[in-house]
Amino acid sequence: MIATMLIIMVILLFLNFPMMIPLMVAPLIIIFIYFPTLDPMILMQQFSTGIEAYVLLAVPLFIFAADIMTTGKTSNRLLDFIGSFIGHIRGGYAVTTAAACTLFGAISGSTQATVVAIGKPMRQRLLKVGYKDSSAMALIINSSDVALLVPPSIGMIIYGLVSGTSVGDLFIAGIIPGVLVFLCFAIYSIIYAKVADIPLADKANWSERLKLTRKALLPLGFPVLIIGGIYTGLFSPTEAAGVSVLYAFILEVLVYRSVHIKEMPKIARSTGLVTSAVFVLVAGGQAFTWVISFARIPQMITESVLGTDPSAMYVLLMVTIFFFIGCMFVDPIVVILILTPIFYPAAMSAGVDPIHLGVVITFQAALGSATPPFGVDIFTASAVFNKPYLEVIKGTPPYILIMFGISALLIFFEELSLILL
């Protein structure tokens, strides 16, 4: 039955169907073949059940807020602010890129939105100070992955939905790993700049820095509002998403006036298209999960892969391998929807903390998003920068190795995920 389901999905993917079609059609065919007495309407009910969760309201709201700020000038204000303080040091513009991706990730929750918002202006600045195009694109792609780790990570929202884990706790747990990725990328950028002899940029004076700081204060308030509000219990993640839309609207439409009120319907349509794609995947994932659970496939896989009494460390290693490979080929949301129900029960039986498991899973989703052959951020960058695939991935190996190292730290040192809780 497992082989049949995989063959159906692979055939549909090779026929160039979008991922949502195999995700919904494969379970339906499995029911007709292996469970002919089962009412197919059960799947229709599961489609509906999959998108009924209250926490899912946060997804379109965070996407909407990110779309408003991407249309406006928030990313440029963040770039100018960070660059004024560290742009003049060796590797300063690369460190600025990593920092800006981290901060914008704390606004958007989406790696692809971060590639677009930060990548477009920052790539030109990196090229101007002497970076190779392949190095600049690799830095942007991999730094954008922090968006899946820091709040409001859409990946963590989906994991929380599937596993029943607190999304607020997941958001807080992702902060340290996200900052760790930024610091490692910053150190590598400084070393690379010295080895490659990247020229120094002009140093901003203090009056320029103060001016740019004032301009960036309100955008910097965005992650403070989300993280601080959730951490203090002022509002839930879903309420934080609603507040983020209001904050983005006030900032870009009323304060900066970089977005005209007449543009809002267009921005809303863009958000609607992205949200509908996410929700169809979630609905299909729920139906898929129900079928594999009904057929006891998780038990069969975990027994064959994990054995009867696996240790917590072994489970985490298997989770890391399966999720990383999966996200190399398929959208991270789909991988989280399909694999989490398979490995979650075994992880709980082995004594793995559900928050720690969520951080490990979303980290692999982030890593896989920028890893060849089919990492989603690679194709986003290829489209945004109008560059061929091979040129986009040319400079990625050092960053992937760094992410592997951090991944090992997260597996062996649970405290990195749980220290803020």
C-alpha positions as CSV (number, residue, x, y, z in Angstrom):
1,M,0.0,0.0,0.0
2,I,2.9,2.4,0.8
3,A,4.5,1.6,-2.5
4,T,1.2,2.2,-4.4
5,M,0.7,5.6,-2.7
6,L,4.2,6.7,-3.5
7,I,3.9,5.5,-7.2
8,I,0.7,7.4,-7.6
9,M,2.2,10.6,-6.2
10,V,5.4,10.3,-8.3
11,I,3.4,9.7,-11.5
12,L,1.2,12.7,-10.9
13,L,4.3,14.9,-10.1
14,F,6.0,13.8,-13.3
15,L,2.9,14.7,-15.2
16,N,3.5,18.2,-13.9
17,F,0.5,18.4,-11.5
18,P,1.0,20.8,-8.6
19,M,1.7,19.1,-5.3
20,M,-1.8,19.7,-4.0
21,I,-3.2,17.2,-6.6
22,P,-1.1,14.2,-5.6
23,L,-1.7,15.0,-2.0
24,M,-5.5,14.7,-2.4
25,V,-5.8,12.2,-5.2
26,A,-3.4,9.5,-3.8
27,P,-5.5,9.0,-0.6
28,L,-8.7,8.8,-2.6
29,I,-7.3,6.1,-4.9
30,I,-5.9,4.2,-1.9
31,I,-9.4,4.1,-0.4
32,F,-11.0,2.8,-3.6
33,I,-8.3,0.1,-4.0
34,Y,-7.7,-1.1,-0.4
35,F,-10.8,0.0,1.5
36,P,-13.7,-0.3,-1.0
37,T,-16.3,-0.5,1.8
38,L,-15.2,2.8,3.3
39,D,-17.3,5.9,2.4
40,P,-15.1,8.3,0.3
41,M,-17.1,11.2,1.9
42,I,-14.9,10.7,4.9
43,L,-12.1,12.4,3.0
44,M,-14.3,15.3,2.2
45,Q,-14.9,15.7,5.9
46,Q,-11.1,15.6,6.5
47,F,-10.5,18.3,3.9
48,S,-12.8,20.5,5.8
49,T,-11.4,19.5,9.2
50,G,-7.9,20.3,8.1
51,I,-8.6,24.0,7.7
52,E,-10.9,24.6,10.7
53,A,-8.2,25.1,13.3
54,Y,-8.3,28.6,14.8
55,V,-4.5,28.9,14.7
56,L,-4.6,28.8,10.9
57,L,-6.1,32.3,10.9
58,A,-2.6,33.5,11.7
59,V,-1.3,32.3,8.3
60,P,-3.2,34.7,6.0
61,L,-2.8,37.6,8.5
62,F,1.0,37.2,8.7
63,I,1.2,36.9,4.9
64,F,-1.0,40.0,4.5
65,A,1.2,42.0,6.9
66,A,4.4,40.8,5.0
67,D,2.8,41.7,1.6
68,I,2.0,45.2,2.8
69,M,5.6,45.8,4.1
70,T,7.2,44.2,1.1
71,T,5.2,46.6,-1.1
72,G,6.3,49.5,1.1
73,K,9.8,50.6,2.2
74,T,10.3,48.6,5.4
75,S,13.0,46.4,3.9
76,N,15.0,49.4,2.6
77,R,14.7,51.1,6.0
78,L,16.1,48.1,7.8
79,L,18.9,47.7,5.2
80,D,20.0,51.3,5.5
81,F,19.9,51.2,9.3
82,I,22.0,48.1,9.7
83,G,24.4,49.1,6.9
84,S,25.1,52.5,8.5
85,F,26.6,50.7,11.5
86,I,28.4,47.7,10.1
87,G,28.5,48.3,6.3
88,H,32.0,49.8,6.5
89,I,33.7,46.8,8.2
90,R,35.3,43.9,6.3
91,G,32.3,41.8,5.2
92,G,29.9,44.4,6.6
93,Y,27.5,44.3,3.7
94,A,27.3,40.5,3.9
95,V,26.6,40.7,7.7
96,T,24.0,43.4,6.9
97,T,22.3,41.0,4.5
98,A,22.2,38.2,7.1
99,A,20.9,40.6,9.8
100,A,18.3,42.1,7.5
101,C,17.0,38.6,6.5
102,T,16.8,37.7,10.2
103,L,14.8,40.9,11.0
104,F,12.5,40.6,8.0
105,G,12.0,36.9,8.7
106,A,10.7,38.1,12.1
107,I,8.2,40.2,10.1
108,S,7.1,37.8,7.3
109,G,7.6,34.3,8.6
110,S,8.3,33.2,5.0
111,T,11.6,32.4,3.4
112,Q,10.4,33.2,-0.1
113,A,9.1,36.6,0.9
114,T,12.4,37.4,2.6
115,V,14.3,36.4,-0.6
116,V,12.2,38.9,-2.6
117,A,12.1,41.8,0.0
118,I,15.8,41.7,1.0
119,G,17.3,40.0,-2.0
120,K,16.4,42.5,-4.6
121,P,18.0,45.6,-3.0
122,M,20.8,43.8,-1.2
123,R,22.1,41.9,-4.1
124,Q,23.0,45.1,-5.9
125,R,24.8,46.5,-2.9
126,L,26.8,43.3,-2.5
127,L,27.8,43.3,-6.2
128,K,28.8,47.0,-5.9
129,V,31.3,46.4,-3.1
130,G,33.0,43.5,-5.0
131,Y,31.1,40.2,-4.2
132,K,30.7,37.6,-6.9
133,D,27.0,37.2,-8.0
134,S,27.0,33.5,-7.0
135,S,28.3,34.4,-3.5
136,A,25.7,37.2,-3.1
137,M,22.8,35.0,-4.1
138,A,23.9,32.1,-1.9
139,L,24.1,34.4,1.1
140,I,20.6,35.8,0.4
141,I,19.0,32.4,-0.1
142,N,20.5,30.8,3.0
143,S,20.1,33.8,5.3
144,S,16.4,33.9,4.3
145,D,15.9,30.5,5.8
146,V,16.0,32.1,9.3
147,A,12.4,33.2,8.5
148,L,11.3,29.6,9.2
149,L,12.9,29.6,12.6
150,V,12.1,33.0,14.2
151,P,8.5,34.1,14.9
152,P,6.1,34.3,13.1
153,S,7.4,31.2,11.3
154,I,4.7,29.7,9.1
155,G,6.4,26.3,9.3
156,M,6.0,26.3,13.1
157,I,2.3,27.2,12.8
158,I,1.8,24.2,10.5
159,Y,3.8,21.9,12.9
160,G,1.8,23.2,15.8
161,L,-1.5,22.5,14.0
162,V,-0.5,18.9,13.1
163,S,1.0,18.0,16.5
164,G,-1.2,20.0,18.8
165,T,1.9,21.8,20.2
166,S,1.6,25.4,21.5
167,V,2.5,27.8,18.6
168,G,3.4,30.5,21.0
169,D,6.0,28.2,22.7
170,L,7.3,27.2,19.3
171,F,7.8,30.8,18.3
172,I,9.8,31.5,21.5
173,A,11.9,28.3,21.1
174,G,12.9,29.3,17.6
175,I,14.6,32.6,18.6
176,I,17.9,31.1,19.8
177,P,18.4,28.8,16.8
178,G,17.5,31.7,14.5
179,V,20.0,34.0,16.1
180,L,22.6,31.2,16.1
181,V,22.3,30.9,12.3
182,F,22.7,34.6,11.9
183,L,25.8,34.7,14.1
184,C,27.4,31.8,12.2
185,F,26.7,33.3,8.8
186,A,28.1,36.7,10.1
187,I,31.3,35.1,11.2
188,Y,31.7,33.2,7.9
189,S,31.0,36.4,6.0
190,I,33.7,38.3,7.8
191,I,36.2,35.5,7.1
192,Y,35.2,35.2,3.5
193,A,35.5,38.9,3.0
194,K,39.1,38.8,4.3
195,V,40.1,35.8,2.2
196,A,38.4,37.2,-1.0
197,D,39.8,40.7,-0.2
198,I,36.5,42.4,-0.5
199,P,37.0,46.2,-0.5
200,L,35.7,48.3,2.4
201,A,32.6,50.4,1.9
202,D,32.3,54.0,3.0
203,K,31.8,54.6,6.7
204,A,28.6,56.5,7.7
205,N,29.0,59.4,10.1
206,W,27.0,59.6,13.3
207,S,24.5,62.1,12.0
208,E,23.6,59.7,9.2
209,R,23.3,56.8,11.6
210,L,21.0,58.7,13.8
211,K,18.8,59.8,10.9
212,L,18.6,56.2,9.6
213,T,18.0,54.9,13.1
214,R,15.0,57.2,13.5
215,K,13.6,55.9,10.1
216,A,14.0,52.3,11.2
217,L,12.6,52.6,14.7
218,L,9.0,51.8,13.7
219,P,9.9,48.8,11.5
220,L,12.1,47.5,14.3
221,G,9.1,47.6,16.6
222,F,7.4,45.0,14.5
223,P,9.3,41.9,15.8
224,V,9.3,43.4,19.3
225,L,5.6,43.7,19.2
226,I,5.0,40.1,18.0
227,I,7.6,38.4,20.2
228,G,7.0,40.6,23.2
229,G,3.3,40.3,23.0
230,I,3.4,36.5,22.8
231,Y,6.1,36.1,25.4
232,T,4.3,38.3,28.0
233,G,1.0,36.6,27.2
234,L,-0.6,39.9,26.0
235,F,-2.0,38.1,23.0
236,S,-2.0,34.7,21.3
237,P,-0.1,34.0,18.0
238,T,-3.3,34.4,16.1
239,E,-4.1,37.7,17.8
240,A,-0.5,38.8,17.2
241,A,-1.1,38.1,13.4
242,G,-4.1,40.5,13.5
243,V,-2.1,43.1,15.3
244,S,0.7,42.8,12.8
245,V,-1.7,43.6,9.9
246,L,-2.9,46.7,11.7
247,Y,0.7,47.7,12.5
248,A,1.8,47.2,8.9
249,F,-1.2,49.2,7.6
250,I,-0.6,52.1,9.9
251,L,3.2,52.1,9.1
252,E,3.1,51.9,5.3
253,V,-0.2,53.6,4.5
254,L,-0.6,56.3,7.2
255,V,2.9,57.0,8.5
256,Y,5.3,56.5,5.6
257,R,2.6,56.7,2.9
258,S,4.7,54.4,0.8
259,V,1.6,52.3,0.0
260,H,-1.5,54.0,-1.3
261,I,-4.9,52.9,0.1
262,K,-5.9,52.1,-3.5
263,E,-3.2,49.4,-3.6
264,M,-4.7,47.4,-0.7
265,P,-7.1,45.4,-2.9
266,K,-4.2,44.3,-5.1
267,I,-2.1,43.3,-2.1
268,A,-5.1,41.5,-0.6
269,R,-5.5,39.5,-3.8
270,S,-1.9,38.5,-3.7
271,T,-2.3,37.4,-0.1
272,G,-5.4,35.5,-1.0
273,L,-3.6,33.5,-3.8
274,V,-0.8,32.5,-1.5
275,T,-3.2,31.7,1.4
276,S,-5.4,29.6,-0.8
277,A,-2.4,27.5,-2.0
278,V,-1.3,27.0,1.6
279,F,-4.9,26.1,2.8
280,V,-5.4,23.6,-0.1
281,L,-2.1,21.9,0.9
282,V,-3.2,21.8,4.6
283,A,-6.6,20.3,3.7
284,G,-5.0,17.7,1.5
285,G,-2.4,17.0,4.1
286,Q,-5.2,16.3,6.7
287,A,-6.9,13.8,4.3
288,F,-3.5,12.2,3.6
289,T,-2.7,12.0,7.3
290,W,-6.1,10.4,8.1
291,V,-5.7,7.7,5.4
292,I,-2.1,6.8,6.4
293,S,-3.2,6.7,10.1
294,F,-6.3,4.5,9.3
295,A,-4.0,2.1,7.4
296,R,-1.5,2.1,10.3
297,I,1.3,3.2,7.9
298,P,3.1,5.3,10.6
299,Q,3.4,2.2,12.8
300,M,4.8,0.2,10.0
301,I,7.3,2.8,9.0
302,T,8.4,3.6,12.5
303,E,8.8,-0.1,13.3
304,S,10.9,-0.7,10.2
305,V,13.0,2.5,10.5
306,L,13.1,3.1,14.2
307,G,12.7,-0.3,15.7
308,T,10.5,-1.2,18.7
309,D,12.3,0.8,21.4
310,P,14.3,3.6,19.8
311,S,16.3,6.2,21.9
312,A,15.4,9.9,21.8
313,M,18.7,10.6,20.0
314,Y,18.1,8.0,17.4
315,V,14.6,9.3,16.7
316,L,15.9,12.8,16.3
317,L,18.6,11.6,13.9
318,M,16.0,9.8,11.8
319,V,13.7,12.9,11.9
320,T,16.6,15.0,10.7
321,I,17.4,12.7,7.8
322,F,13.9,12.2,6.6
323,F,12.8,15.8,6.9
324,F,15.9,17.2,5.3
325,I,15.7,14.8,2.3
326,G,12.0,15.5,1.9
327,C,12.4,19.3,1.9
328,M,15.1,19.0,-0.7
329,F,12.4,17.8,-3.1
330,V,9.1,19.1,-1.9
331,D,7.6,22.3,-0.3
332,P,8.4,22.3,3.5
333,I,4.7,22.7,4.4
334,V,3.9,19.5,2.6
335,V,6.7,17.6,4.2
336,I,5.7,18.8,7.7
337,L,2.1,17.8,7.0
338,I,3.0,14.3,5.8
339,L,6.0,13.3,8.0
340,T,5.1,14.8,11.4
341,P,2.2,12.4,12.0
342,I,4.5,9.5,11.2
343,F,7.4,10.4,13.5
344,Y,5.6,12.4,16.3
345,P,4.1,9.4,18.2
346,A,7.5,7.6,18.2
347,A,9.3,10.8,19.3
348,M,6.9,11.2,22.2
349,S,7.3,7.5,23.2
350,A,11.0,8.0,23.2
351,G,10.7,11.0,25.5
352,V,11.5,13.8,23.0
353,D,10.1,17.2,24.0
354,P,7.5,18.2,21.5
355,I,8.8,21.8,21.4
356,H,12.4,20.5,20.8
357,L,11.1,18.2,18.1
358,G,9.3,21.1,16.4
359,V,12.5,23.2,16.3
360,V,14.4,20.3,14.8
361,I,11.8,19.7,12.2
362,T,11.4,23.4,11.2
363,F,15.2,23.7,11.1
364,Q,15.4,20.8,8.6
365,A,12.6,22.5,6.6
366,A,14.7,25.7,6.5
367,L,17.8,23.8,5.5
368,G,16.0,21.9,2.8
369,S,14.4,25.0,1.4
370,A,17.9,26.2,0.2
371,T,19.4,22.9,-0.7
372,P,19.6,21.5,-4.3
373,P,18.0,19.9,-6.2
374,F,14.6,21.4,-5.6
375,G,14.8,23.7,-2.6
376,V,12.0,26.2,-3.0
377,D,14.2,29.3,-2.3
378,I,16.5,28.4,-5.1
379,F,13.8,28.7,-7.7
380,T,12.5,31.8,-6.0
381,A,15.9,33.4,-6.3
382,S,16.3,32.2,-9.9
383,A,13.1,33.9,-10.8
384,V,13.7,37.1,-8.9
385,F,17.3,37.6,-10.1
386,N,16.7,36.1,-13.5
387,K,19.7,33.8,-13.2
388,P,20.2,30.2,-14.3
389,Y,19.8,27.4,-11.7
390,L,23.4,26.3,-11.7
391,E,24.6,29.9,-11.0
392,V,22.2,30.3,-8.2
393,I,23.4,27.1,-6.3
394,K,27.1,27.6,-7.1
395,G,27.9,29.4,-3.8
396,T,25.6,27.5,-1.5
397,P,27.8,24.6,-0.2
398,P,29.6,26.6,2.6
399,Y,26.2,27.7,4.0
400,I,24.7,24.2,3.9
401,L,27.7,22.9,5.8
402,I,27.3,25.6,8.4
403,M,23.6,24.7,8.7
404,F,24.6,21.0,9.1
405,G,26.8,21.9,12.0
406,I,24.0,24.0,13.7
407,S,21.6,21.1,13.1
408,A,23.9,18.8,15.0
409,L,24.1,21.2,17.9
410,L,20.3,21.4,18.1
411,I,20.0,17.7,18.2
412,F,22.5,17.1,20.9
413,F,21.8,20.2,23.0
414,E,18.1,20.4,23.7
415,E,18.6,23.5,25.9
416,L,19.2,25.6,22.7
417,S,15.5,25.2,21.9
418,L,14.1,25.3,25.4
419,I,16.2,27.8,27.3
420,L,13.7,30.7,26.8
421,L,10.7,28.8,27.9
